[in-house]
Amino acid sequence: MQTVVDVRRPILDRLMSYFHAFVLCLLLPGCASLPDVRNLGISLDAASTPTVVNGRGNLSENRADSLLAKRLRNSKTDLKALAALEEAATGSPLIAGNKVTLLFDGPRTMNAMMAAISSAKNNINLETYIFDQDEIGIKFADLLIAKQQAGVQVNIIYDSVGTFGVPKEFFERMRAAGIRLTEFNPVNPLKRFGPWRINNRDHRKILVVDGMIGFAGGVNIAEDYSHSSLFRSRSRRPDSNLGWRDTHLQIEGPAVASLQLLFLEAWASQNEDEFPDRAYFPPLSEVGDKVLRVIASKPNGNFEIYKAYVLALQEAKKSVHLTVAYFAPDAQTLDALIQAAQRGVDVKLVLPSVSDAGIMFYAGRSFYTELLNAGVRIFELQASVLHAKTAVIDSAWSTVGSANMDIRSFLHNSEINIVVLGEAFAGSMESAFQEDLKNSVEMTKEKWAQRPLLDRIREAAARSLEYYL
């Protein structure tokens, strides 16, 4: 089957990232590197019981044990042990008492976010990589302006590369209405606050409303999300109105405070102005039964998301089901996937057949031979651009976030992933994964061996640029 690479939308933002990463690596003494995470589970000094917090603070060890035994009792995986290892790797505690809603594709996600914004009474904090001036972006901006004019304080962080090419007047209109905006790591060095770190991008997508409702995942604010993909569609026939395939989360409960804190920390890193004083941290009661972990990473940090991913792969016993938009794994992640398959774990990957970034597409495909030879099964999603970044492992450990499985996400970007423990939520994730398999075509070893010579050349060239992608 011939590969189709989507070119509907300019990709200047990603091309600029490639260029600046390459230039900086030529100018600096040496490029940064990922830590050694081989045998991570063995090297970690984990507590017998992971830290668990709720809206009132840390639970005692006995209460944490009791809660985990109750919430995770049906799991065939020792999630308590995995959670303790993950805490040792990331430094993030488990947070109990949350309600988590899965949001698939753009329309459902946009509707949920706009509904939350419409209900805001005190403050709205938005952090996003892309905020386009298109029909969706203008609708979003108009709603935020209306809330600001109604007395709700709106604060926005937008990435300078992600919004490259968006007219400055788009943001100035919001600023004139009283909205506070911060441009993350401006491309223009004259606009910077602190050192000029053009290769470090804010790829997070966070929305927090009144400190009570939070959103995180893969969805940007752009016209690509104005329509749904084939996901759970009655029709299996693609048309010109298909939107991008993505996944987002709506979170209520104590974990929202962690999202809020991440936003405020990102704001402080970019802006020396006094932050508007509002009720950003209201009391948060337990509103659900989901136990989760908010994992954030940033350049020159502790590689928290990278460690969490590799640890989960290394500890997998039964299944690894990944859906990845931009797939160009480093050597250690690749080894973890291969070793999981070789020890009998059911490893399946849903990867794109249609992409907005051709060089990343071919870089990802350059790993197919090694993966297929190890027994990993690879499926390419058809028709829609794949933008989701999700995983469900052993039908018990799930994650949805902004981080792709590539060096850029793990090393150069600020990212956020939510890890949810338990079979109930994992069941919903498995159901979504199976739905994506229905809309995908498997790449077998026989089919892969028949690909054109030109594709092989493109793969090799893209593989050589893996670090800069």
C-alpha positions as CSV (number, residue, x, y, z in Angstrom):
1,M,0.0,0.0,0.0
2,Q,1.4,3.4,-1.0
3,T,2.0,5.7,1.9
4,V,0.3,9.1,1.8
5,V,1.9,11.9,3.8
6,D,-0.5,14.7,4.7
7,V,0.6,18.2,3.6
8,R,-2.5,20.1,4.3
9,R,-1.0,22.1,7.1
10,P,2.4,23.9,7.1
11,I,5.0,22.4,9.5
12,L,7.2,25.4,9.9
13,D,7.1,24.9,13.6
14,R,8.7,21.5,13.5
15,L,11.1,22.4,10.7
16,M,12.3,25.2,12.9
17,S,12.8,22.9,15.8
18,Y,15.0,20.6,13.6
19,F,17.0,23.5,12.3
20,H,17.7,25.1,15.6
21,A,18.5,21.8,17.3
22,F,21.0,21.1,14.6
23,V,22.6,24.6,14.8
24,L,22.8,24.5,18.5
25,C,24.5,21.1,18.5
26,L,27.1,22.4,16.1
27,L,27.8,25.5,18.3
28,L,27.8,23.9,21.7
29,P,30.6,21.6,23.0
30,G,28.3,18.6,23.0
31,C,24.6,17.7,22.8
32,A,22.7,16.6,25.9
33,S,21.9,12.9,26.3
34,L,19.4,10.7,28.0
35,P,20.3,8.9,31.2
36,D,21.3,5.2,31.5
37,V,18.0,3.5,32.3
38,R,19.0,-0.1,31.6
39,N,17.7,-2.4,34.3
40,L,15.9,0.6,35.9
41,G,13.7,-1.5,38.1
42,I,16.6,-3.2,39.7
43,S,18.6,-0.1,40.3
44,L,15.8,1.9,42.0
45,D,15.5,2.1,45.8
46,A,11.7,1.9,46.1
47,A,9.7,2.1,49.3
48,S,7.4,-0.8,50.3
49,T,4.4,1.4,49.9
50,P,4.2,4.3,47.4
51,T,3.2,7.7,48.6
52,V,-0.5,8.5,48.2
53,V,-2.0,11.9,48.6
54,N,-5.6,13.3,48.4
55,G,-7.1,16.7,48.9
56,R,-6.1,16.8,52.6
57,G,-2.5,15.7,52.2
58,N,-0.4,12.5,52.5
59,L,-2.1,9.4,53.6
60,S,-0.5,7.3,56.3
61,E,1.2,4.1,55.1
62,N,-1.7,2.0,56.5
63,R,-4.3,4.1,54.8
64,A,-2.3,4.1,51.6
65,D,-2.0,0.3,51.7
66,S,-5.7,-0.1,52.4
67,L,-6.7,2.3,49.6
68,L,-4.4,0.6,47.0
69,A,-5.6,-2.8,48.0
70,K,-9.2,-1.7,47.5
71,R,-8.7,0.3,44.3
72,L,-6.3,-2.1,42.6
73,R,-7.5,-5.4,44.0
74,N,-8.7,-6.9,40.7
75,S,-5.4,-6.3,38.9
76,K,-3.4,-9.3,37.9
77,T,-0.3,-7.1,38.0
78,D,1.4,-6.0,41.2
79,L,0.5,-2.4,40.7
80,K,1.6,-1.5,44.2
81,A,5.2,-2.6,43.5
82,L,5.2,-0.9,40.1
83,A,3.8,2.3,41.7
84,A,6.6,2.3,44.3
85,L,9.2,1.9,41.6
86,E,7.6,4.6,39.5
87,E,7.7,7.0,42.4
88,A,11.4,6.3,43.0
89,A,12.0,7.0,39.3
90,T,9.9,10.1,38.9
91,G,9.5,11.7,42.4
92,S,5.8,12.1,41.8
93,P,3.3,10.7,44.3
94,L,0.0,8.9,43.5
95,I,-3.1,11.1,43.9
96,A,-6.3,9.4,45.0
97,G,-10.0,10.4,44.6
98,N,-10.1,11.6,41.1
99,K,-12.7,11.4,38.3
100,V,-11.0,10.9,34.9
101,T,-12.9,11.2,31.6
102,L,-11.4,10.0,28.3
103,L,-12.0,12.5,25.4
104,F,-11.4,11.2,21.9
105,D,-10.6,13.5,19.0
106,G,-11.1,17.2,18.5
107,P,-14.9,17.9,18.7
108,R,-15.5,16.1,21.9
109,T,-12.3,17.6,23.5
110,M,-13.1,21.1,22.3
111,N,-16.7,20.9,23.5
112,A,-15.6,19.7,26.9
113,M,-13.0,22.4,27.3
114,M,-15.3,25.2,26.1
115,A,-18.1,24.0,28.5
116,A,-15.6,24.2,31.4
117,I,-14.4,27.7,30.3
118,S,-18.0,28.9,30.0
119,S,-18.7,27.8,33.6
120,A,-15.6,29.6,35.0
121,K,-16.2,32.0,37.9
122,N,-12.6,33.0,39.0
123,N,-9.7,32.0,36.8
124,I,-8.7,30.1,33.7
125,N,-5.1,29.0,33.0
126,L,-4.3,27.7,29.5
127,E,-0.9,26.3,28.4
128,T,-0.6,25.1,24.8
129,Y,1.9,24.4,22.1
130,I,-0.3,25.5,19.1
131,F,-2.9,28.2,19.2
132,D,-3.9,28.9,15.6
133,Q,-5.8,31.9,14.2
134,D,-8.4,29.8,12.4
135,E,-12.1,29.0,13.0
136,I,-11.4,26.9,16.1
137,G,-8.8,29.3,17.5
138,I,-10.9,32.4,17.0
139,K,-13.9,30.7,18.6
140,F,-11.7,29.7,21.6
141,A,-10.2,33.2,21.8
142,D,-13.6,34.9,21.7
143,L,-14.8,32.7,24.5
144,L,-11.7,33.5,26.6
145,I,-12.1,37.2,25.9
146,A,-15.8,37.1,27.0
147,K,-14.8,35.4,30.3
148,Q,-12.1,38.0,30.9
149,Q,-14.5,40.8,30.3
150,A,-16.9,39.1,32.7
151,G,-14.4,39.3,35.5
152,V,-12.6,35.9,35.2
153,Q,-8.9,36.2,35.1
154,V,-7.5,34.4,32.0
155,N,-3.8,33.6,31.8
156,I,-2.2,31.9,28.7
157,I,1.2,30.4,27.9
158,Y,1.7,29.7,24.2
159,D,4.9,28.3,22.7
160,S,6.8,30.6,20.3
161,V,7.7,27.8,17.8
162,G,4.3,26.2,18.0
163,T,2.6,29.5,17.1
164,F,5.2,30.5,14.6
165,G,3.4,32.2,11.7
166,V,0.3,33.2,13.8
167,P,-0.2,36.9,13.4
168,K,0.8,38.9,16.5
169,E,-2.5,40.7,16.2
170,F,-4.3,37.5,17.2
171,F,-2.6,37.5,20.6
172,E,-2.7,41.3,20.9
173,R,-6.5,41.3,20.7
174,M,-6.6,39.0,23.7
175,R,-4.0,41.1,25.6
176,A,-6.0,44.2,24.9
177,A,-9.1,42.6,26.5
178,G,-7.1,42.1,29.8
179,I,-5.9,38.5,29.3
180,R,-2.4,37.9,30.5
181,L,-0.2,36.1,27.9
182,T,3.3,34.7,28.0
183,E,5.2,33.6,24.9
184,F,7.3,30.6,25.9
185,N,11.0,30.8,24.9
186,P,10.6,33.4,22.2
187,V,12.2,32.7,18.9
188,N,13.2,36.4,18.8
189,P,16.1,36.7,21.3
190,L,15.3,40.3,22.0
191,K,12.0,39.2,23.6
192,R,13.4,36.6,25.9
193,F,13.2,36.4,29.6
194,G,16.4,34.8,30.9
195,P,18.8,32.7,28.7
196,W,17.9,32.1,25.0
197,R,17.0,28.4,24.8
198,I,15.3,28.2,21.4
199,N,15.6,24.4,21.3
200,N,13.6,23.9,24.5
201,R,9.9,24.0,23.7
202,D,6.7,23.9,25.8
203,H,4.8,21.0,24.2
204,R,2.3,20.6,27.1
205,K,-1.4,21.0,26.7
206,I,-2.9,22.0,30.0
207,L,-6.2,23.8,30.8
208,V,-7.3,24.5,34.4
209,V,-10.6,26.2,35.2
210,D,-11.2,27.7,38.7
211,G,-8.6,25.2,40.0
212,M,-11.4,22.6,39.9
213,I,-11.4,21.1,36.4
214,G,-8.3,20.2,34.5
215,F,-7.4,19.0,31.0
216,A,-4.3,17.4,29.6
217,G,-3.3,15.3,26.6
218,G,-2.4,15.7,23.0
219,V,-5.0,18.2,21.6
220,N,-3.8,21.6,20.4
221,I,-6.1,24.5,19.5
222,A,-6.2,24.3,15.8
223,E,-8.5,23.6,12.8
224,D,-7.1,20.1,12.6
225,Y,-9.5,19.2,15.4
226,S,-12.7,20.6,13.9
227,H,-13.8,17.1,12.8
228,S,-13.5,13.6,14.2
229,S,-11.4,10.8,12.8
230,L,-12.9,7.4,11.9
231,F,-12.6,6.5,15.6
232,R,-15.9,4.9,16.6
233,S,-17.5,6.2,13.4
234,R,-20.4,4.3,11.9
235,S,-18.8,4.8,8.5
236,R,-15.4,3.2,7.7
237,R,-15.2,5.3,4.5
238,P,-12.7,8.2,4.7
239,D,-13.7,11.6,3.4
240,S,-12.1,15.0,3.1
241,N,-13.5,16.3,6.4
242,L,-11.7,13.8,8.6
243,G,-10.0,15.4,11.6
244,W,-6.9,14.3,13.5
245,R,-7.0,11.2,15.7
246,D,-6.1,12.3,19.3
247,T,-6.8,11.6,22.9
248,H,-7.2,14.0,25.9
249,L,-8.3,13.7,29.5
250,Q,-10.7,15.7,31.7
251,I,-9.7,15.5,35.4
252,E,-11.6,16.5,38.5
253,G,-10.5,16.0,42.0
254,P,-7.2,16.5,44.0
255,A,-5.0,15.9,41.0
256,V,-6.1,19.2,39.4
257,A,-3.9,21.1,41.9
258,S,-0.8,19.4,40.4
259,L,-1.8,20.7,36.9
260,Q,-2.3,24.1,38.3
261,L,1.1,24.1,40.0
262,L,2.8,23.1,36.8
263,F,1.2,26.0,35.0
264,L,2.3,28.5,37.6
265,E,5.8,27.1,37.6
266,A,6.0,27.4,33.8
267,W,4.7,31.0,34.0
268,A,7.3,31.9,36.6
269,S,10.1,30.5,34.4
270,Q,9.1,32.8,31.6
271,N,7.8,36.0,33.2
272,E,9.1,38.2,36.0
273,D,5.8,40.2,36.3
274,E,3.6,39.7,39.3
275,F,1.0,37.0,38.7
276,P,-2.6,38.1,39.1
277,D,-3.9,37.2,42.5
278,R,-6.8,34.8,42.3
279,A,-8.1,31.6,44.0
280,Y,-5.9,29.2,42.1
281,F,-5.9,26.4,44.8
282,P,-9.4,25.9,46.2
283,P,-10.1,23.0,48.5
284,L,-10.4,19.8,46.4
285,S,-12.6,16.9,47.6
286,E,-12.4,13.4,46.4
287,V,-14.9,13.1,43.5
288,G,-14.0,9.7,42.0
289,D,-12.1,6.5,42.5
290,K,-9.2,6.9,40.1
291,V,-5.7,6.7,41.4
292,L,-3.3,8.6,39.2
293,R,0.1,10.2,38.9
294,V,0.9,13.5,37.2
295,I,4.3,13.2,35.6
296,A,5.9,16.3,34.1
297,S,9.4,16.7,32.6
298,K,11.4,19.6,31.2
299,P,14.8,20.1,29.6
300,N,17.7,19.8,32.1
301,G,15.4,18.0,34.5
302,N,15.2,14.5,35.8
303,F,13.7,12.8,32.7
304,E,10.6,11.7,34.6
305,I,8.4,10.8,31.7
306,Y,11.2,8.9,30.0
307,K,11.9,6.9,33.1
308,A,8.3,6.1,33.7
309,Y,7.8,4.8,30.1
310,V,11.0,2.7,30.1
311,L,10.2,1.3,33.6
312,A,6.7,0.3,32.5
313,L,8.1,-1.4,29.4
314,Q,10.8,-3.2,31.4
315,E,8.2,-4.4,34.0
316,A,5.6,-5.5,31.5
317,K,4.4,-9.1,31.9
318,K,1.5,-9.6,29.5
319,S,0.9,-6.8,27.0
320,V,2.2,-3.5,25.7
321,H,-0.2,-1.5,23.5
322,L,1.2,1.8,22.4
323,T,-0.4,4.5,20.2
324,V,2.3,7.0,19.1
325,A,2.0,9.9,16.7
326,Y,5.8,10.6,16.3
327,F,7.8,7.5,16.8
328,A,11.6,7.6,16.7
329,P,12.8,5.8,19.9
330,D,16.2,6.1,21.4
331,A,18.3,2.9,21.7
332,Q,17.2,2.2,25.3
333,T,13.5,2.5,24.5
334,L,13.9,0.4,21.4
335,D,15.7,-2.3,23.4
336,A,12.9,-2.2,26.0
337,L,10.3,-2.9,23.3
338,I,12.4,-5.6,21.7
339,Q,13.1,-7.3,25.0
340,A,9.5,-7.2,26.0
341,A,8.5,-9.0,22.8
342,Q,11.3,-11.5,23.1
343,R,10.1,-12.5,26.6
344,G,6.6,-13.3,25.3
345,V,4.8,-10.0,26.0
346,D,2.2,-9.1,23.4
347,V,3.7,-5.9,22.0
348,K,1.5,-4.0,19.5
349,L,2.1,-0.5,18.1
350,V,-0.4,1.8,16.4
351,L,1.7,4.2,14.3
352,P,0.7,6.7,11.5
353,S,0.3,6.0,7.8
354,V,-0.7,9.6,7.3
355,S,1.5,12.3,9.0
356,D,2.0,16.0,9.1
357,A,5.8,15.5,9.5
358,G,7.3,13.4,6.7
359,I,10.8,13.2,8.0
360,M,9.5,11.9,11.4
361,F,7.3,9.5,9.6
362,Y,10.3,7.9,7.8
363,A,12.5,8.0,10.9
364,G,9.8,5.9,12.7
365,R,9.6,3.5,9.8
366,S,13.4,3.0,9.9
367,F,12.9,1.0,13.1
368,Y,10.4,-1.5,11.6
369,T,12.9,-4.2,10.6
370,E,14.3,-4.5,14.1
371,L,10.9,-4.5,15.7
372,L,9.3,-6.9,13.3
373,N,12.2,-9.4,13.6
374,A,11.7,-9.3,17.4
375,G,8.1,-10.2,17.2
376,V,6.6,-6.7,17.7
377,R,3.4,-6.2,15.7
378,I,3.0,-2.9,13.9
379,F,-0.3,-1.4,12.7
380,E,-0.6,1.8,10.7
381,L,-3.7,3.9,11.3
382,Q,-5.4,4.8,8.0
383,A,-7.0,8.0,6.7
384,S,-6.6,10.3,9.6
385,V,-3.4,12.0,10.9
386,L,-2.5,10.2,14.1
387,H,-1.6,12.6,16.9
388,A,-2.4,10.6,20.1
389,K,0.3,9.6,22.6
390,T,-1.1,6.8,24.7
391,A,-0.2,3.5,26.2
392,V,-1.9,0.7,28.1
393,I,0.4,-2.0,29.7
394,D,-0.7,-5.3,31.2
395,S,-4.3,-4.0,31.1
396,A,-3.6,-2.1,34.3
397,W,-1.2,0.8,33.7
398,S,-2.3,3.5,31.4
399,T,-1.0,6.9,30.2
400,V,-2.3,9.7,28.1
401,G,-0.2,12.8,27.5
402,S,1.7,15.2,25.3
403,A,5.0,13.2,25.1
404,N,5.8,11.3,21.9
405,M,8.2,8.4,21.9
406,D,11.1,10.4,20.5
407,I,14.3,12.1,21.8
408,R,12.7,15.6,21.3
409,S,9.9,14.8,23.8
410,F,12.2,13.1,26.3
411,L,15.1,15.5,26.1
412,H,14.2,18.9,24.7
413,N,10.5,19.6,25.5
414,S,8.5,20.4,28.5
415,E,5.8,17.6,28.5
416,I,3.1,16.2,30.7
417,N,1.7,12.7,31.0
418,I,-1.0,11.4,33.3
419,V,-0.6,7.8,34.5
420,V,-3.8,6.1,35.7
421,L,-3.6,2.8,37.6
422,G,-6.3,0.1,37.7
423,E,-8.1,-2.3,35.4
424,A,-11.3,-0.2,35.0
425,F,-9.7,2.7,33.3
426,A,-7.3,0.4,31.4
427,G,-10.3,-1.4,30.1
428,S,-11.5,1.8,28.4
429,M,-8.0,2.3,27.1
430,E,-7.9,-1.2,25.7
431,S,-11.3,-0.7,24.0
432,A,-9.9,2.5,22.3
433,F,-6.8,0.6,21.2
434,Q,-8.9,-2.2,19.7
435,E,-11.0,0.4,17.9
436,D,-7.8,2.0,16.4
437,L,-6.7,-1.5,15.3
438,K,-9.9,-1.8,13.3
439,N,-9.0,1.4,11.4
440,S,-5.4,0.2,10.9
441,V,-3.5,-2.1,8.5
442,E,-0.9,-4.4,9.9
443,M,2.6,-4.2,8.5
444,T,3.9,-7.7,8.2
445,K,7.5,-8.7,7.6
446,E,6.6,-9.9,4.1
447,K,4.9,-6.6,3.2
448,W,7.7,-4.6,4.7
449,A,10.3,-6.4,2.7
450,Q,8.5,-5.3,-0.5
451,R,8.7,-1.5,0.1
452,P,10.4,0.6,-2.6
453,L,14.1,1.4,-2.7
454,L,13.3,5.1,-2.4
455,D,11.5,4.6,0.9
456,R,14.5,2.7,2.2
457,I,16.7,5.7,1.3
458,R,14.4,8.1,3.0
459,E,14.3,5.9,6.1
460,A,18.1,5.8,6.4
461,A,18.4,9.6,5.9
462,A,15.7,10.3,8.5
463,R,17.3,7.8,10.9
464,S,20.6,9.7,10.8
465,L,18.8,12.9,12.0
466,E,17.0,11.1,14.8
467,Y,18.5,13.3,17.5
468,Y,17.4,16.5,15.9
469,L,13.8,15.5,15.3
